[in-house]
């Protein structure tokens, strides 16, 4: 009788552990941008953009992205008829933690000419100001192919473009949902909260 009970307990235990899933393993450093829509999973490419990935992950590890937002959106219908149409969403510290943003160092620009990662659908790129090395915590996700943001493109005054360093590999549907939210003159109204950005590996 005791042996039957022990066997039954053993079977139940084996069934319980067989149902447990191991955490997914990724080939590259991977982050989760946590939003109320769901998690956006981004794979980063340190072998192609080592300075950008290292700098951005340092900000992630510091917890700077907790309670920040997606605040900017570019949609075809909001742009001039004569302009090259760009579609993206942009997020980071700008609206939520402006003083912290202004205190942080810039990351040396690694252009698409250097990395070979072009601005295509789902690509993760570092936003910046006029100065080439001014990018740090602000990032954007391309909704479409955006060659104007590549090296030599028209989107940056110095024609150096922006630093691509990863790609969305999960949750692109959430990116599209955020892109479709109400906006006024390229500003999301209201901004979409980023709960946090965390490393998955």
C-alpha positions as CSV (number, residue, x, y, z in Angstrom):
1,X,0.0,0.0,0.0
2,X,2.8,2.4,1.0
3,X,4.7,1.6,-2.2
4,X,1.6,2.4,-4.3
5,X,1.2,5.8,-2.6
6,X,4.9,6.5,-3.1
7,X,4.6,5.6,-6.8
8,X,1.6,7.8,-7.2
9,X,3.4,10.7,-5.5
10,X,6.4,10.1,-7.8
11,X,4.3,10.1,-10.9
12,X,2.6,13.4,-9.9
13,X,6.0,15.0,-9.2
14,X,7.3,13.9,-12.6
15,X,4.3,15.3,-14.3
16,X,4.6,18.6,-12.5
17,X,8.3,19.1,-13.4
18,X,7.7,18.0,-17.0
19,X,5.2,20.8,-17.4
20,X,7.7,23.5,-16.2
21,X,9.3,25.4,-19.1
22,X,12.9,26.4,-19.0
23,X,13.6,30.1,-19.6
24,X,14.1,30.7,-23.3
25,X,17.7,31.0,-24.3
26,X,18.9,33.6,-26.8
27,X,22.0,33.8,-28.9
28,X,22.5,37.5,-28.3
29,X,21.9,39.9,-25.4
30,X,18.1,40.4,-25.3
31,X,15.9,42.9,-23.5
32,X,12.2,43.1,-22.8
33,X,10.5,46.5,-23.0
34,X,7.6,46.1,-20.6
35,X,4.4,47.9,-21.5
36,X,0.7,47.5,-20.6
37,X,0.2,46.2,-24.2
38,X,2.7,43.4,-23.6
39,X,6.5,42.9,-23.7
40,X,8.5,43.9,-26.8
41,X,11.5,41.6,-27.1
42,X,14.6,43.1,-28.7
43,X,17.7,41.2,-29.6
44,X,20.9,43.3,-29.5
45,X,24.0,42.9,-31.7
46,X,27.2,43.7,-29.7
47,X,29.4,42.0,-32.4
48,X,28.3,44.7,-34.9
49,X,27.6,47.7,-32.6
50,X,29.7,47.1,-29.5
51,X,29.8,50.7,-28.1
52,X,26.1,51.3,-28.6
53,X,25.0,48.0,-27.1
54,X,27.4,48.4,-24.1
55,X,26.3,51.9,-23.5
56,X,22.6,51.2,-23.7
57,X,22.8,48.1,-21.5
58,X,24.6,50.2,-18.9
59,X,21.5,52.4,-18.7
60,X,19.2,49.4,-18.6
61,X,21.2,47.9,-15.7
62,X,21.1,51.2,-13.9
63,X,17.3,51.0,-13.9
64,X,16.9,54.3,-15.7
65,X,14.0,53.1,-17.9
66,X,11.6,52.3,-15.0
67,X,8.4,54.4,-15.4
68,X,9.4,56.1,-18.7
69,X,7.5,56.2,-21.9
70,X,7.0,56.0,-25.6
71,X,6.2,59.6,-26.4
72,X,6.9,60.2,-30.1
73,X,5.3,58.6,-33.2
74,X,5.7,59.2,-36.9
75,X,2.8,58.2,-39.2
76,X,2.5,58.7,-42.9
77,X,-0.7,60.6,-42.6
78,X,0.9,63.2,-40.2
79,X,3.7,64.1,-42.6
80,X,3.9,66.6,-45.4
81,X,2.8,65.5,-48.8
82,X,6.3,66.3,-50.2
83,X,8.2,64.6,-47.4
84,X,9.7,61.1,-47.4
85,X,7.3,59.2,-45.3
86,X,8.7,57.8,-42.1
87,X,7.0,55.4,-39.6
88,X,8.4,54.8,-36.2
89,X,7.8,55.0,-32.4
90,X,10.3,56.6,-30.1
91,X,10.8,56.2,-26.4
92,X,13.1,56.7,-23.5
93,X,13.6,59.2,-20.6
94,X,12.8,62.5,-22.4
95,X,9.3,63.1,-21.0
96,X,9.6,61.3,-17.6
97,X,13.2,62.0,-16.5
98,X,14.5,64.9,-18.5
99,X,17.1,66.0,-15.9
100,X,18.6,62.5,-15.7
101,X,18.7,62.3,-19.5
102,X,20.6,65.6,-19.7
103,X,23.1,64.4,-17.2
104,X,24.1,61.2,-19.0
105,X,27.0,60.9,-21.4
106,X,26.5,60.3,-25.1
107,X,27.5,57.1,-26.8
108,X,30.0,57.3,-29.7
109,X,28.0,57.0,-33.0
110,X,28.4,53.7,-34.8
111,X,26.9,54.3,-38.2
112,X,25.1,51.9,-40.4
113,X,28.1,52.0,-42.7
114,X,30.2,50.6,-39.9
115,X,27.7,48.1,-38.5
116,X,25.9,46.9,-41.6
117,X,22.5,47.0,-39.8
118,X,20.1,49.0,-41.9
119,X,16.9,50.7,-40.8
120,X,14.4,48.1,-41.8
121,X,11.1,47.0,-40.2
122,X,11.5,46.2,-36.5
123,X,15.1,47.5,-36.3
124,X,16.0,49.1,-32.9
125,X,18.0,52.4,-33.3
126,X,19.5,55.1,-31.0
127,X,17.9,58.5,-31.4
128,X,20.3,61.5,-31.2
129,X,20.5,65.3,-31.4
130,X,22.5,67.3,-34.0
131,X,25.8,66.2,-32.6
132,X,26.9,62.8,-33.8
133,X,27.8,61.4,-30.3
134,X,24.7,62.8,-28.5
135,X,22.6,59.6,-28.4
136,X,22.2,57.8,-25.1
137,X,18.9,56.6,-23.7
138,X,16.4,57.6,-26.4
139,X,15.6,54.9,-29.0
140,X,13.2,54.3,-31.8
141,X,11.7,51.2,-33.6
142,X,11.2,51.3,-37.3
143,X,7.7,50.3,-38.6
144,X,9.0,50.0,-42.2
145,X,12.2,50.2,-44.2
146,X,13.6,53.7,-43.4
147,X,16.8,54.3,-45.6
148,X,16.8,58.0,-44.8
149,X,18.0,57.1,-41.3
150,X,21.0,55.1,-42.7
151,X,24.4,56.6,-43.3
152,X,24.2,59.1,-46.1
153,X,20.4,59.5,-45.7
154,X,18.4,62.7,-45.4
155,X,17.1,62.3,-41.9
156,X,20.2,63.7,-40.1
157,X,21.8,67.0,-41.1
158,X,25.3,65.6,-41.1
159,X,24.2,62.6,-43.2
160,X,25.8,60.2,-40.7
161,X,22.5,58.7,-39.8
162,X,21.6,56.9,-36.6
163,X,23.0,53.9,-34.7
164,X,21.2,50.7,-35.3
165,X,22.0,48.0,-32.7
166,X,19.2,45.5,-32.5
167,X,15.9,44.2,-33.8
168,X,12.5,43.3,-32.4
169,X,12.1,39.5,-32.3
170,X,8.9,39.3,-30.3
171,X,6.0,41.5,-29.6
172,X,5.9,43.5,-32.9
173,X,2.2,43.4,-32.6
174,X,2.5,45.6,-29.5
175,X,4.8,48.0,-31.4
176,X,2.0,48.3,-34.0
177,X,-0.6,48.9,-31.4
178,X,1.5,51.6,-29.8
179,X,2.0,53.2,-33.3
180,X,-1.7,53.3,-33.8
181,X,-2.5,55.2,-30.6
182,X,-3.8,58.8,-30.7
183,X,-1.3,61.5,-31.4
184,X,-1.0,65.2,-32.0
185,X,1.7,66.5,-34.3
186,X,4.0,63.4,-33.7
187,X,3.4,63.4,-30.0
188,X,1.6,60.4,-28.5
189,X,-1.4,61.7,-26.5
190,X,-1.2,60.3,-23.8
191,X,2.3,58.9,-23.9
192,X,2.5,55.1,-23.6
193,X,4.1,54.0,-20.3
194,X,7.2,51.9,-20.3
195,X,7.1,50.0,-17.0
196,X,10.7,49.0,-17.3
197,X,13.3,47.6,-19.7
198,X,15.0,44.5,-18.4
199,X,17.6,42.1,-19.6
200,X,16.5,38.6,-20.5
201,X,20.0,37.3,-20.7
